[in-house]
């Protein structure tokens, strides 16, 4: 540095001091020699270790280059797949030599079973019934149908299988529990087996998509798909909200997926994050279209359909409890030239159900229900209420009399709902209190009694409720309490059923006085309603006055 030496020589001349002479062979001072002396650690009085020189580095380890600050360039940004890999394997960031462990692949091969002889599946022809043998189904599908115990087709299966297997678009009218899920699953399997090249080879690119309004319906569809496709190697994944997002993402990314059954909201989340691509979907199924219309899911379904191939390049199947003008208008938008198939499922459903209507006061409901449960111990009861709060109150009231009842509503955690359904299906729980939305996905055999503790607000919901019993050729009983609050819907229900609901007075034994409660059960804290401050509601009343102020006194301007 010439300027520094010039200034130092001028300072030496002024002060009269001479620089210290150095021998010729003396080592020149370098930047490394000008390093500060090592500091002493106050804790252990040891000098801190000086920083290692660049020459002491391990030559085998690659040098980490810092971003160029002078040029202002930022380091390269990780892409989405790298971020997902880093989040899934956090040890990679801490150890550069980290090698991820091999993960299980979602693609499950066809289940190997003992040699099966198709001659074992012998079903005699019957008048007015269609057998699965009448269709040209693959042997692996027939084997699964045999294991499931199916013999004859249900009306919706007999009417739609020919059209769906031929690749036609179908708009079917069928209630829940009439076998429509097996109808479109068998058509999907037949198409995949006959055309193996149509099956996906990349993760997150399904060949078939099922959209349902509730999580329970999605889980039931996947369960039926696993049962019918177990010998065909079908790879199906359920996508729905309320559960672990990362877990579902891992199942989607672990291998190719043939079928995805999803609720609209969670499916859109995965599509926006590019985990799922719907560009290769060849079969679309829209289940419970009327319920989606009522729940406000149609805008989300429309966004999903925009991500699919054109309506002329895919097969679309729509199933609904009613094919009214609104549903058929949607069908015309989503598929060209749909074949309308209407099955008189309402009458087919109620023919196996004994319907009883008790005209009683609201205050007598619990007494009649309690005595009914005591008169039929060990039987499965499914009790419906209109509101989530009502489900909690009824379960709490039954618990006071040592009656174990489980609640199924939107306030219950999804994992707990799955556990309750499995226990109800296995017979560990005999009494379930549910709302209409949660009750849509309850597919449990041998439900002896369905109780409408509250008459539903819509006539269609009455059909769906009582359809939980009297399934698979068995008989069931539907008991409805007609009080002064919900009886106005009975004429609409009778018009939909095409018959009159005969009211009868309960037996004298059902009015037996209740015993003393055995325990006290606290009520859950109310989570809805207006916000509160210190236990008092805040905000304004509908009349414009603040809460706590009399509506008679005018509000100050």
Secondary structure, DSSP 8 states (H G I E B T S, - for coil): -HHHHHHHHHHHHHHT-------TT-----TTTT-----B-TTT--B------GGGS-TTS-------TTTT-------HHHHHHHHH-THHHH-TT--------S-------S---GGG------TT--BGGGS---HHHHHHHHHHT--B--HHHHHHHHHHHTT--EEEE--TTSSHHHHHHHHHHHHHHH-GGGS--SBT--SEEEE-SSHHHHHHHHHHHHHHTTTTT--EEEE-TTS-HHHHHHHHHSSB-SEEEE-HHHHHHHHHTTS---TT--EEEE-SHHHHHHHT-HHHHHHHHHTS--TTSSEEEEEES---HHHHHHHHHHSSS-EEEE--HHHHHHTTEEEEEEE--GGGHHHHHHHHHHHSTT--EEEE-SSHHHHHHHHHHHHTTT---EEESTTS-HHHHHHHHHHHHHTS--EEEE-HHHHTT---S---EEEESS--SSHHHHHHHHTTSS-TT--EEEEEEE-TTTGGGHHHHHHHHTS---B----GGGG------SS---------SS-EETTEE-SB-TTS-BTTS-TTS----
